């Protein structure tokens, strides 16, 4: 962690199963990101990119969040 960085919030997201993942993709909360091939030429599985604003608005995707008070100096 950088010396000048102070995290003030944390969020937890949960995709329970494949139907929930597909629903999150359809709702725009998640996006499929294809990867390039391995150096051997073998294919790599897709990655997923979360769109935080949409994920926060989706029902059942964000399960927890916490905000620490701003530091007083």
CNS distance restraints for C-alpha pairs under 8 A (distance, minus, plus):
assign (resid   1 and name CA) (resid   5 and name CA) 6.82 0.50 0.50
assign (resid   8 and name CA) (resid  67 and name CA) 5.67 0.50 0.50
assign (resid   8 and name CA) (resid  68 and name CA) 5.07 0.50 0.50
assign (resid   8 and name CA) (resid  69 and name CA) 7.07 0.50 0.50
assign (resid   8 and name CA) (resid  70 and name CA) 6.90 0.50 0.50
assign (resid   9 and name CA) (resid  65 and name CA) 7.30 0.50 0.50
assign (resid   9 and name CA) (resid  66 and name CA) 5.56 0.50 0.50
assign (resid   9 and name CA) (resid  67 and name CA) 4.22 0.50 0.50
assign (resid   9 and name CA) (resid  68 and name CA) 6.04 0.50 0.50
assign (resid  10 and name CA) (resid  65 and name CA) 5.63 0.50 0.50
assign (resid  10 and name CA) (resid  66 and name CA) 5.50 0.50 0.50
assign (resid  10 and name CA) (resid  67 and name CA) 6.64 0.50 0.50
assign (resid  11 and name CA) (resid  62 and name CA) 7.33 0.50 0.50
assign (resid  11 and name CA) (resid  63 and name CA) 7.89 0.50 0.50
assign (resid  11 and name CA) (resid  64 and name CA) 5.74 0.50 0.50
assign (resid  11 and name CA) (resid  65 and name CA) 4.23 0.50 0.50
assign (resid  11 and name CA) (resid  66 and name CA) 6.59 0.50 0.50
assign (resid  12 and name CA) (resid  62 and name CA) 5.98 0.50 0.50
assign (resid  12 and name CA) (resid  63 and name CA) 5.85 0.50 0.50
assign (resid  12 and name CA) (resid  64 and name CA) 5.14 0.50 0.50
assign (resid  12 and name CA) (resid  65 and name CA) 6.24 0.50 0.50
assign (resid  13 and name CA) (resid  61 and name CA) 5.49 0.50 0.50
assign (resid  13 and name CA) (resid  62 and name CA) 4.29 0.50 0.50
assign (resid  13 and name CA) (resid  63 and name CA) 5.60 0.50 0.50
assign (resid  13 and name CA) (resid  64 and name CA) 7.14 0.50 0.50
assign (resid  14 and name CA) (resid  60 and name CA) 7.80 0.50 0.50
assign (resid  14 and name CA) (resid  61 and name CA) 5.44 0.50 0.50
assign (resid  14 and name CA) (resid  62 and name CA) 6.32 0.50 0.50
assign (resid  14 and name CA) (resid  63 and name CA) 6.55 0.50 0.50
assign (resid  15 and name CA) (resid  20 and name CA) 5.94 0.50 0.50
assign (resid  15 and name CA) (resid  21 and name CA) 5.89 0.50 0.50
assign (resid  15 and name CA) (resid  61 and name CA) 6.19 0.50 0.50
assign (resid  16 and name CA) (resid  20 and name CA) 6.03 0.50 0.50
assign (resid  16 and name CA) (resid  21 and name CA) 7.51 0.50 0.50
assign (resid  17 and name CA) (resid  21 and name CA) 6.23 0.50 0.50
assign (resid  18 and name CA) (resid  22 and name CA) 6.12 0.50 0.50
assign (resid  19 and name CA) (resid  23 and name CA) 6.11 0.50 0.50
assign (resid  20 and name CA) (resid  24 and name CA) 6.10 0.50 0.50
assign (resid  21 and name CA) (resid  25 and name CA) 6.22 0.50 0.50
assign (resid  21 and name CA) (resid  30 and name CA) 7.74 0.50 0.50
assign (resid  22 and name CA) (resid  26 and name CA) 6.13 0.50 0.50
assign (resid  23 and name CA) (resid  27 and name CA) 6.03 0.50 0.50
assign (resid  24 and name CA) (resid  28 and name CA) 6.16 0.50 0.50
assign (resid  24 and name CA) (resid  29 and name CA) 5.04 0.50 0.50
assign (resid  24 and name CA) (resid  30 and name CA) 5.54 0.50 0.50
assign (resid  24 and name CA) (resid  55 and name CA) 7.78 0.50 0.50
assign (resid  24 and name CA) (resid  58 and name CA) 7.82 0.50 0.50
assign (resid  24 and name CA) (resid  61 and name CA) 7.89 0.50 0.50
assign (resid  25 and name CA) (resid  29 and name CA) 5.81 0.50 0.50
assign (resid  25 and name CA) (resid  30 and name CA) 4.63 0.50 0.50
assign (resid  25 and name CA) (resid  31 and name CA) 5.78 0.50 0.50
assign (resid  25 and name CA) (resid  32 and name CA) 7.59 0.50 0.50
assign (resid  26 and name CA) (resid  30 and name CA) 7.98 0.50 0.50
assign (resid  27 and name CA) (resid  54 and name CA) 7.95 0.50 0.50
assign (resid  27 and name CA) (resid  58 and name CA) 7.75 0.50 0.50
assign (resid  28 and name CA) (resid  51 and name CA) 7.33 0.50 0.50
assign (resid  28 and name CA) (resid  54 and name CA) 6.48 0.50 0.50
assign (resid  28 and name CA) (resid  55 and name CA) 7.92 0.50 0.50
assign (resid  29 and name CA) (resid  50 and name CA) 5.99 0.50 0.50
assign (resid  29 and name CA) (resid  51 and name CA) 5.15 0.50 0.50
assign (resid  29 and name CA) (resid  52 and name CA) 7.05 0.50 0.50
assign (resid  29 and name CA) (resid  53 and name CA) 7.79 0.50 0.50
assign (resid  29 and name CA) (resid  54 and name CA) 4.83 0.50 0.50
assign (resid  29 and name CA) (resid  55 and name CA) 4.59 0.50 0.50
assign (resid  29 and name CA) (resid  58 and name CA) 7.17 0.50 0.50
assign (resid  30 and name CA) (resid  48 and name CA) 6.42 0.50 0.50
assign (resid  30 and name CA) (resid  49 and name CA) 5.62 0.50 0.50
assign (resid  30 and name CA) (resid  50 and name CA) 4.54 0.50 0.50
assign (resid  30 and name CA) (resid  51 and name CA) 5.80 0.50 0.50
assign (resid  30 and name CA) (resid  55 and name CA) 7.48 0.50 0.50
assign (resid  31 and name CA) (resid  48 and name CA) 5.55 0.50 0.50
assign (resid  31 and name CA) (resid  49 and name CA) 5.07 0.50 0.50
assign (resid  31 and name CA) (resid  50 and name CA) 6.36 0.50 0.50
assign (resid  31 and name CA) (resid  51 and name CA) 7.44 0.50 0.50
assign (resid  32 and name CA) (resid  46 and name CA) 6.56 0.50 0.50
assign (resid  32 and name CA) (resid  47 and name CA) 6.10 0.50 0.50
assign (resid  32 and name CA) (resid  48 and name CA) 4.75 0.50 0.50
assign (resid  32 and name CA) (resid  49 and name CA) 6.43 0.50 0.50
assign (resid  33 and name CA) (resid  46 and name CA) 5.73 0.50 0.50
assign (resid  33 and name CA) (resid  47 and name CA) 5.08 0.50 0.50
assign (resid  33 and name CA) (resid  48 and name CA) 5.53 0.50 0.50
assign (resid  33 and name CA) (resid  49 and name CA) 6.66 0.50 0.50
assign (resid  34 and name CA) (resid  45 and name CA) 7.35 0.50 0.50
assign (resid  34 and name CA) (resid  46 and name CA) 4.62 0.50 0.50
assign (resid  34 and name CA) (resid  47 and name CA) 6.25 0.50 0.50
assign (resid  35 and name CA) (resid  44 and name CA) 6.05 0.50 0.50
assign (resid  35 and name CA) (resid  45 and name CA) 6.85 0.50 0.50
assign (resid  35 and name CA) (resid  46 and name CA) 5.72 0.50 0.50
assign (resid  35 and name CA) (resid  47 and name CA) 6.97 0.50 0.50
assign (resid  36 and name CA) (resid  43 and name CA) 7.12 0.50 0.50
assign (resid  36 and name CA) (resid  44 and name CA) 6.60 0.50 0.50
assign (resid  37 and name CA) (resid  41 and name CA) 5.44 0.50 0.50
assign (resid  37 and name CA) (resid  42 and name CA) 5.64 0.50 0.50
assign (resid  37 and name CA) (resid  43 and name CA) 4.63 0.50 0.50
assign (resid  37 and name CA) (resid  44 and name CA) 5.57 0.50 0.50
assign (resid  38 and name CA) (resid  42 and name CA) 5.18 0.50 0.50
assign (resid  38 and name CA) (resid  43 and name CA) 6.10 0.50 0.50
assign (resid  38 and name CA) (resid  44 and name CA) 6.43 0.50 0.50
assign (resid  50 and name CA) (resid  55 and name CA) 7.12 0.50 0.50
assign (resid  51 and name CA) (resid  55 and name CA) 5.99 0.50 0.50
assign (resid  52 and name CA) (resid  56 and name CA) 5.97 0.50 0.50
assign (resid  53 and name CA) (resid  57 and name CA) 6.58 0.50 0.50
assign (resid  54 and name CA) (resid  58 and name CA) 6.24 0.50 0.50
assign (resid  55 and name CA) (resid  61 and name CA) 6.16 0.50 0.50
assign (resid  55 and name CA) (resid  62 and name CA) 6.71 0.50 0.50
assign (resid  56 and name CA) (resid  61 and name CA) 7.17 0.50 0.50
assign (resid  56 and name CA) (resid  62 and name CA) 5.91 0.50 0.50
assign (resid  58 and name CA) (resid  62 and name CA) 7.59 0.50 0.50
